[in-house]
Amino acid sequence: MAVSADRAPEPAPVRSRIGLRPWARTDPVAVLSMARHIAGELKDGLGGPGVRAAARGVRRLLDVGRVGLADLSGRPVWAPTPPPDERPAAELVEEVLHTEGKSGRPPLLALPLHVHHELAGVLLVEGAVRRSAAREAAGWIVEALERGRLEASAEQAAQAELRALRAEISPHFVYNALTVIAALVSSEPDRSRELMIDFADYIRYSLARHGEYTTVADEFHAIETYLALQRAVLGERLQVQVRVAPEVLAVALPYLVLQPLVENAVRHGIEPRAAAGHVMVRGEAEGNDCVISVEDDGLGMDPSIAEEILAGRGGTDSVGLANVDRRLRNVYGPWFGLVVETAPGEGTRVVVRIPRFQPGVMPG
């Protein structure tokens, strides 16, 4: 293609002195997008499957020849490929792991990665790059690793809360249920057999390994099983009413959310009183929400006590209610916790409101 004689040819692009690609200097959206990509690849840590992709992202951002990421084992994962002679890099990594300080200088630089004030690994940069740019990249990596650890800790806490709920089966209830079943073996064998099946279902649902989420139908089945056993134990002292609209049966929700609410209604509302009491459980659709209420006409409590229980300060006997409230808020957001309506001598009503459809909430 001909070039006009009065037009000088365009100069060759000059690489930035700070070691960033030209697009990174002019397009902040691209920089943020790359940082987010790097963070996503490092969500499982420096030993996870995304380390090589993260190294590629850092290399592209810094526009250098090679980038390596090493965990505490000292074995770097390189992008695009390991250097022909890895001994110089290995010596730098060993020095960083030993001193927890930076080592080397461009064109081969090694920087420590401290996560929550503890050494987690090493960033290796091979190429013409300013140390300030390498330090900035190391800072992004550290933030990604810290966020990954926090997310993992939150998941572990949620699993611990679920294990706590599973462990809350009352020995008193188990003893009473088995005593009633044993007493009916001779006089009412069919009734005894039905209750033993209910008891097995209750134990299996409460203790077996489940996915993180289940359905309203499964939770209501567990509720009916528990109430059948409690009616056998308490006799006429416990009256039960369970109603659930068909359109909410398939709604997904966190496992073991409703059963603890019903157990609290019986244990704290009905069992302590001498007269007969009622427990009513309802589930219905309200627009895009599923609303489930558990109500008893038992002893009730001061609203300030209910507030303390939901805040996790109600003692070990009420840990289930606080756990359920916290799990709902973690899954659906701060607007979707428990609502407790109560007063001394007026019973207690606990309301659960959840979206009928929530991305990522699928029964396991």
Contacts in CASP RR format, 6 or more apart in sequence:
PFRMAT RR
TARGET T0000
AUTHOR 0000-0000-0000
METHOD contacts of the structure
MODEL  1
MAVSADRAPEPAPVRSRIGLRPWARTDPVAVLSMARHIAGELKDGLGGPG
VRAAARGVRRLLDVGRVGLADLSGRPVWAPTPPPDERPAAELVEEVLHTE
GKSGRPPLLALPLHVHHELAGVLLVEGAVRRSAAREAAGWIVEALERGRL
EASAEQAAQAELRALRAEISPHFVYNALTVIAALVSSEPDRSRELMIDFA
DYIRYSLARHGEYTTVADEFHAIETYLALQRAVLGERLQVQVRVAPEVLA
VALPYLVLQPLVENAVRHGIEPRAAAGHVMVRGEAEGNDCVISVEDDGLG
MDPSIAEEILAGRGGTDSVGLANVDRRLRNVYGPWFGLVVETAPGEGTRV
VVRIPRFQPGVMPG
3 9 0 8 1.000
13 22 0 8 1.000
15 22 0 8 1.000
15 63 0 8 1.000
15 128 0 8 1.000
16 22 0 8 1.000
16 24 0 8 1.000
16 25 0 8 1.000
16 63 0 8 1.000
17 130 0 8 1.000
18 130 0 8 1.000
18 132 0 8 1.000
18 133 0 8 1.000
19 62 0 8 1.000
19 63 0 8 1.000
19 64 0 8 1.000
19 128 0 8 1.000
19 129 0 8 1.000
19 130 0 8 1.000
19 133 0 8 1.000
20 61 0 8 1.000
20 62 0 8 1.000
20 63 0 8 1.000
20 133 0 8 1.000
21 60 0 8 1.000
21 61 0 8 1.000
21 62 0 8 1.000
21 63 0 8 1.000
23 30 0 8 1.000
24 30 0 8 1.000
24 31 0 8 1.000
24 34 0 8 1.000
24 61 0 8 1.000
24 63 0 8 1.000
31 61 0 8 1.000
34 57 0 8 1.000
34 60 0 8 1.000
34 61 0 8 1.000
35 61 0 8 1.000
35 140 0 8 1.000
37 53 0 8 1.000
37 57 0 8 1.000
38 54 0 8 1.000
38 57 0 8 1.000
38 58 0 8 1.000
38 61 0 8 1.000
38 140 0 8 1.000
38 141 0 8 1.000
38 144 0 8 1.000
39 140 0 8 1.000
39 143 0 8 1.000
39 144 0 8 1.000
39 147 0 8 1.000
40 54 0 8 1.000
40 144 0 8 1.000
41 50 0 8 1.000
41 51 0 8 1.000
41 53 0 8 1.000
41 54 0 8 1.000
41 57 0 8 1.000
42 50 0 8 1.000
42 51 0 8 1.000
42 54 0 8 1.000
42 141 0 8 1.000
42 144 0 8 1.000
42 145 0 8 1.000
42 148 0 8 1.000
43 144 0 8 1.000
43 147 0 8 1.000
43 148 0 8 1.000
43 151 0 8 1.000
44 50 0 8 1.000
44 148 0 8 1.000
45 51 0 8 1.000
45 71 0 8 1.000
45 120 0 8 1.000
45 145 0 8 1.000
45 148 0 8 1.000
45 149 0 8 1.000
46 69 0 8 1.000
46 70 0 8 1.000
46 71 0 8 1.000
46 113 0 8 1.000
46 120 0 8 1.000
46 121 0 8 1.000
46 145 0 8 1.000
47 71 0 8 1.000
51 69 0 8 1.000
51 77 0 8 1.000
52 77 0 8 1.000
52 78 0 8 1.000
52 79 0 8 1.000
54 69 0 8 1.000
54 141 0 8 1.000
54 144 0 8 1.000
55 67 0 8 1.000
55 68 0 8 1.000
55 69 0 8 1.000
55 77 0 8 1.000
55 78 0 8 1.000
55 79 0 8 1.000
56 67 0 8 1.000
56 79 0 8 1.000
56 80 0 8 1.000
57 67 0 8 1.000
57 79 0 8 1.000
58 67 0 8 1.000
58 69 0 8 1.000
58 79 0 8 1.000
58 123 0 8 1.000
58 125 0 8 1.000
58 137 0 8 1.000
58 140 0 8 1.000
58 141 0 8 1.000
59 65 0 8 1.000
59 66 0 8 1.000
59 67 0 8 1.000
59 79 0 8 1.000
59 80 0 8 1.000
61 137 0 8 1.000
62 125 0 8 1.000
62 129 0 8 1.000
62 133 0 8 1.000
62 134 0 8 1.000
62 137 0 8 1.000
63 129 0 8 1.000
64 125 0 8 1.000
64 126 0 8 1.000
64 127 0 8 1.000
64 128 0 8 1.000
64 129 0 8 1.000
65 126 0 8 1.000
65 127 0 8 1.000
66 78 0 8 1.000
66 79 0 8 1.000
66 80 0 8 1.000
66 81 0 8 1.000
66 82 0 8 1.000
66 83 0 8 1.000
66 124 0 8 1.000
66 125 0 8 1.000
66 126 0 8 1.000
66 127 0 8 1.000
67 78 0 8 1.000
67 79 0 8 1.000
67 123 0 8 1.000
67 124 0 8 1.000
67 125 0 8 1.000
67 126 0 8 1.000
68 76 0 8 1.000
68 77 0 8 1.000
68 78 0 8 1.000
68 79 0 8 1.000
68 89 0 8 1.000
68 123 0 8 1.000
68 124 0 8 1.000
68 125 0 8 1.000
69 76 0 8 1.000
69 77 0 8 1.000
69 121 0 8 1.000
69 122 0 8 1.000
69 123 0 8 1.000
69 124 0 8 1.000
69 141 0 8 1.000
70 76 0 8 1.000
70 77 0 8 1.000
70 93 0 8 1.000
70 121 0 8 1.000
70 122 0 8 1.000
70 124 0 8 1.000
71 120 0 8 1.000
71 121 0 8 1.000
72 97 0 8 1.000
72 119 0 8 1.000
72 120 0 8 1.000
72 121 0 8 1.000
74 90 0 8 1.000
74 93 0 8 1.000
74 94 0 8 1.000
74 97 0 8 1.000
74 121 0 8 1.000
74 122 0 8 1.000
76 82 0 8 1.000
76 86 0 8 1.000
76 89 0 8 1.000
76 93 0 8 1.000
76 122 0 8 1.000
76 124 0 8 1.000
78 124 0 8 1.000
83 89 0 8 1.000
83 126 0 8 1.000
88 108 0 8 1.000
89 108 0 8 1.000
89 110 0 8 1.000
89 124 0 8 1.000
89 126 0 8 1.000
92 103 0 8 1.000
92 104 0 8 1.000
92 108 0 8 1.000
92 109 0 8 1.000
92 110 0 8 1.000
92 122 0 8 1.000
92 124 0 8 1.000
93 110 0 8 1.000
93 122 0 8 1.000
93 124 0 8 1.000
95 103 0 8 1.000
95 110 0 8 1.000
96 102 0 8 1.000
96 103 0 8 1.000
96 110 0 8 1.000
96 111 0 8 1.000
96 112 0 8 1.000
96 121 0 8 1.000
96 122 0 8 1.000
97 119 0 8 1.000
97 121 0 8 1.000
97 122 0 8 1.000
100 112 0 8 1.000
100 114 0 8 1.000
100 119 0 8 1.000
101 111 0 8 1.000
101 112 0 8 1.000
102 109 0 8 1.000
102 110 0 8 1.000
102 111 0 8 1.000
102 112 0 8 1.000
103 109 0 8 1.000
103 110 0 8 1.000
104 110 0 8 1.000
105 131 0 8 1.000
106 125 0 8 1.000
106 127 0 8 1.000
106 128 0 8 1.000
106 129 0 8 1.000
106 130 0 8 1.000
106 131 0 8 1.000
107 126 0 8 1.000
107 127 0 8 1.000
107 128 0 8 1.000
108 124 0 8 1.000
108 125 0 8 1.000
108 126 0 8 1.000
108 127 0 8 1.000
109 124 0 8 1.000
109 125 0 8 1.000
109 126 0 8 1.000
109 129 0 8 1.000
109 131 0 8 1.000
109 134 0 8 1.000
110 122 0 8 1.000
110 123 0 8 1.000
110 124 0 8 1.000
110 125 0 8 1.000
111 122 0 8 1.000
111 123 0 8 1.000
111 125 0 8 1.000
111 134 0 8 1.000
111 135 0 8 1.000
111 138 0 8 1.000
112 119 0 8 1.000
112 121 0 8 1.000
112 122 0 8 1.000
112 138 0 8 1.000
113 119 0 8 1.000
113 120 0 8 1.000
113 121 0 8 1.000
113 122 0 8 1.000
113 123 0 8 1.000
113 138 0 8 1.000
113 141 0 8 1.000
113 142 0 8 1.000
113 145 0 8 1.000
114 120 0 8 1.000
114 142 0 8 1.000
115 142 0 8 1.000
115 145 0 8 1.000
115 146 0 8 1.000
115 149 0 8 1.000
116 146 0 8 1.000
116 149 0 8 1.000
120 142 0 8 1.000
120 145 0 8 1.000
123 134 0 8 1.000
123 137 0 8 1.000
123 138 0 8 1.000
123 141 0 8 1.000
125 134 0 8 1.000
125 137 0 8 1.000
154 330 0 8 1.000
158 212 0 8 1.000
158 327 0 8 1.000
158 330 0 8 1.000
161 323 0 8 1.000
161 326 0 8 1.000
161 327 0 8 1.000
162 212 0 8 1.000
162 255 0 8 1.000
162 256 0 8 1.000
162 323 0 8 1.000
162 327 0 8 1.000
164 319 0 8 1.000
164 320 0 8 1.000
164 323 0 8 1.000
165 256 0 8 1.000
165 260 0 8 1.000
165 320 0 8 1.000
165 323 0 8 1.000
165 324 0 8 1.000
166 206 0 8 1.000
166 207 0 8 1.000
166 256 0 8 1.000
168 260 0 8 1.000
168 263 0 8 1.000
168 319 0 8 1.000
168 320 0 8 1.000
169 203 0 8 1.000
169 206 0 8 1.000
169 207 0 8 1.000
170 263 0 8 1.000
170 267 0 8 1.000
173 229 0 8 1.000
173 230 0 8 1.000
173 233 0 8 1.000
173 267 0 8 1.000
176 233 0 8 1.000
177 195 0 8 1.000
177 199 0 8 1.000
177 229 0 8 1.000
177 232 0 8 1.000
177 233 0 8 1.000
178 199 0 8 1.000
180 195 0 8 1.000
180 232 0 8 1.000
180 233 0 8 1.000
181 192 0 8 1.000
181 195 0 8 1.000
181 196 0 8 1.000
181 199 0 8 1.000
181 232 0 8 1.000
182 192 0 8 1.000
184 191 0 8 1.000
184 192 0 8 1.000
184 195 0 8 1.000
184 232 0 8 1.000
185 192 0 8 1.000
195 228 0 8 1.000
195 229 0 8 1.000
195 232 0 8 1.000
198 225 0 8 1.000
198 228 0 8 1.000
198 229 0 8 1.000
199 229 0 8 1.000
201 221 0 8 1.000
201 222 0 8 1.000
201 225 0 8 1.000
202 222 0 8 1.000
202 225 0 8 1.000
202 226 0 8 1.000
202 229 0 8 1.000
205 218 0 8 1.000
205 221 0 8 1.000
205 222 0 8 1.000
205 225 0 8 1.000
205 259 0 8 1.000
206 222 0 8 1.000
206 256 0 8 1.000
206 259 0 8 1.000
210 255 0 8 1.000
210 364 0 8 1.000
211 255 0 8 1.000
211 363 0 8 1.000
211 364 0 8 1.000
212 254 0 8 1.000
212 255 0 8 1.000
212 364 0 8 1.000
213 252 0 8 1.000
213 253 0 8 1.000
213 254 0 8 1.000
213 255 0 8 1.000
213 361 0 8 1.000
213 362 0 8 1.000
213 363 0 8 1.000
213 364 0 8 1.000
214 252 0 8 1.000
214 253 0 8 1.000
214 254 0 8 1.000
214 255 0 8 1.000
214 363 0 8 1.000
214 364 0 8 1.000
215 249 0 8 1.000
215 250 0 8 1.000
215 251 0 8 1.000
215 252 0 8 1.000
215 253 0 8 1.000
215 363 0 8 1.000
216 244 0 8 1.000
216 248 0 8 1.000
216 249 0 8 1.000
216 250 0 8 1.000
216 251 0 8 1.000
216 253 0 8 1.000
216 258 0 8 1.000
216 283 0 8 1.000
216 290 0 8 1.000
216 292 0 8 1.000
217 244 0 8 1.000
217 249 0 8 1.000
217 250 0 8 1.000
218 363 0 8 1.000
219 253 0 8 1.000
219 256 0 8 1.000
219 257 0 8 1.000
219 258 0 8 1.000
219 259 0 8 1.000
220 242 0 8 1.000
220 244 0 8 1.000
220 249 0 8 1.000
220 258 0 8 1.000
220 281 0 8 1.000
222 258 0 8 1.000
222 259 0 8 1.000
223 242 0 8 1.000
223 258 0 8 1.000
223 259 0 8 1.000
223 262 0 8 1.000
223 281 0 8 1.000
224 242 0 8 1.000
226 259 0 8 1.000
226 262 0 8 1.000
226 263 0 8 1.000
227 238 0 8 1.000
227 240 0 8 1.000
227 242 0 8 1.000
227 262 0 8 1.000
227 266 0 8 1.000
227 279 0 8 1.000
230 238 0 8 1.000
230 266 0 8 1.000
231 238 0 8 1.000
231 240 0 8 1.000
234 266 0 8 1.000
234 270 0 8 1.000
234 271 0 8 1.000
236 276 0 8 1.000
237 270 0 8 1.000
237 275 0 8 1.000
237 276 0 8 1.000
237 277 0 8 1.000
238 266 0 8 1.000
238 270 0 8 1.000
238 276 0 8 1.000
238 277 0 8 1.000
238 279 0 8 1.000
239 276 0 8 1.000
239 277 0 8 1.000
239 278 0 8 1.000
239 279 0 8 1.000
240 278 0 8 1.000
240 279 0 8 1.000
240 280 0 8 1.000
240 281 0 8 1.000
241 278 0 8 1.000
241 279 0 8 1.000
241 280 0 8 1.000
241 281 0 8 1.000
242 280 0 8 1.000
242 281 0 8 1.000
242 282 0 8 1.000
243 280 0 8 1.000
243 281 0 8 1.000
243 282 0 8 1.000
243 283 0 8 1.000
244 281 0 8 1.000
244 282 0 8 1.000
244 283 0 8 1.000
244 284 0 8 1.000
245 283 0 8 1.000
245 284 0 8 1.000
245 285 0 8 1.000
247 285 0 8 1.000
248 283 0 8 1.000
248 284 0 8 1.000
248 285 0 8 1.000
248 290 0 8 1.000
248 292 0 8 1.000
248 356 0 8 1.000
251 290 0 8 1.000
251 354 0 8 1.000
251 356 0 8 1.000
252 358 0 8 1.000
252 361 0 8 1.000
252 362 0 8 1.000
252 363 0 8 1.000
253 290 0 8 1.000
253 354 0 8 1.000
253 361 0 8 1.000
254 327 0 8 1.000
254 328 0 8 1.000
254 331 0 8 1.000
254 361 0 8 1.000
256 324 0 8 1.000
257 324 0 8 1.000
257 327 0 8 1.000
257 328 0 8 1.000
257 352 0 8 1.000
258 281 0 8 1.000
258 292 0 8 1.000
258 294 0 8 1.000
258 352 0 8 1.000
260 320 0 8 1.000
260 321 0 8 1.000
260 323 0 8 1.000
260 324 0 8 1.000
261 294 0 8 1.000
261 321 0 8 1.000
261 324 0 8 1.000
261 338 0 8 1.000
261 350 0 8 1.000
261 352 0 8 1.000
262 279 0 8 1.000
262 281 0 8 1.000
262 294 0 8 1.000
264 294 0 8 1.000
264 318 0 8 1.000
264 320 0 8 1.000
264 321 0 8 1.000
264 350 0 8 1.000
265 279 0 8 1.000
265 294 0 8 1.000
265 295 0 8 1.000
265 296 0 8 1.000
265 348 0 8 1.000
265 350 0 8 1.000
266 279 0 8 1.000
266 296 0 8 1.000
268 299 0 8 1.000
268 317 0 8 1.000
268 348 0 8 1.000
269 296 0 8 1.000
269 298 0 8 1.000
269 299 0 8 1.000
269 300 0 8 1.000
269 347 0 8 1.000
269 348 0 8 1.000
270 277 0 8 1.000
270 279 0 8 1.000
270 296 0 8 1.000
270 298 0 8 1.000
272 299 0 8 1.000
273 298 0 8 1.000
273 299 0 8 1.000
277 296 0 8 1.000
277 297 0 8 1.000
277 298 0 8 1.000
278 296 0 8 1.000
278 297 0 8 1.000
279 294 0 8 1.000
279 295 0 8 1.000
279 296 0 8 1.000
280 293 0 8 1.000
280 294 0 8 1.000
280 295 0 8 1.000
280 296 0 8 1.000
281 292 0 8 1.000
281 293 0 8 1.000
281 294 0 8 1.000
281 295 0 8 1.000
282 292 0 8 1.000
282 293 0 8 1.000
282 295 0 8 1.000
283 290 0 8 1.000
283 291 0 8 1.000
283 292 0 8 1.000
283 293 0 8 1.000
284 290 0 8 1.000
284 291 0 8 1.000
284 292 0 8 1.000
285 291 0 8 1.000
285 356 0 8 1.000
286 353 0 8 1.000
287 356 0 8 1.000
288 355 0 8 1.000
288 356 0 8 1.000
288 357 0 8 1.000
289 353 0 8 1.000
289 354 0 8 1.000
289 355 0 8 1.000
289 356 0 8 1.000
290 353 0 8 1.000
290 354 0 8 1.000
290 355 0 8 1.000
290 356 0 8 1.000
291 351 0 8 1.000
291 352 0 8 1.000
291 353 0 8 1.000
292 351 0 8 1.000
292 352 0 8 1.000
292 353 0 8 1.000
292 354 0 8 1.000
293 349 0 8 1.000
293 350 0 8 1.000
293 351 0 8 1.000
293 352 0 8 1.000
294 349 0 8 1.000
294 350 0 8 1.000
294 352 0 8 1.000
295 347 0 8 1.000
295 348 0 8 1.000
295 349 0 8 1.000
295 350 0 8 1.000
296 347 0 8 1.000
296 348 0 8 1.000
296 349 0 8 1.000
297 347 0 8 1.000
298 345 0 8 1.000
298 347 0 8 1.000
298 348 0 8 1.000
299 344 0 8 1.000
299 345 0 8 1.000
299 347 0 8 1.000
300 342 0 8 1.000
300 343 0 8 1.000
300 344 0 8 1.000
300 345 0 8 1.000
300 346 0 8 1.000
300 347 0 8 1.000
300 348 0 8 1.000
301 342 0 8 1.000
301 343 0 8 1.000
301 344 0 8 1.000
301 348 0 8 1.000
302 342 0 8 1.000
302 343 0 8 1.000
302 344 0 8 1.000
303 340 0 8 1.000
303 342 0 8 1.000
303 343 0 8 1.000
305 314 0 8 1.000
306 340 0 8 1.000
306 342 0 8 1.000
306 348 0 8 1.000
308 314 0 8 1.000
309 315 0 8 1.000
309 318 0 8 1.000
309 321 0 8 1.000
309 322 0 8 1.000
309 340 0 8 1.000
310 321 0 8 1.000
310 322 0 8 1.000
310 325 0 8 1.000
310 338 0 8 1.000
310 340 0 8 1.000
311 322 0 8 1.000
312 318 0 8 1.000
312 319 0 8 1.000
312 322 0 8 1.000
314 322 0 8 1.000
321 338 0 8 1.000
321 340 0 8 1.000
321 350 0 8 1.000
324 338 0 8 1.000
325 337 0 8 1.000
325 338 0 8 1.000
328 336 0 8 1.000
328 337 0 8 1.000
328 338 0 8 1.000
328 352 0 8 1.000
328 354 0 8 1.000
329 336 0 8 1.000
329 337 0 8 1.000
331 358 0 8 1.000
331 361 0 8 1.000
332 354 0 8 1.000
332 355 0 8 1.000
332 358 0 8 1.000
336 353 0 8 1.000
336 354 0 8 1.000
336 355 0 8 1.000
337 352 0 8 1.000
337 353 0 8 1.000
338 350 0 8 1.000
338 351 0 8 1.000
338 352 0 8 1.000
339 350 0 8 1.000
339 351 0 8 1.000
339 353 0 8 1.000
340 348 0 8 1.000
340 349 0 8 1.000
340 350 0 8 1.000
340 351 0 8 1.000
341 348 0 8 1.000
341 349 0 8 1.000
341 350 0 8 1.000
341 351 0 8 1.000
342 348 0 8 1.000
342 349 0 8 1.000
END
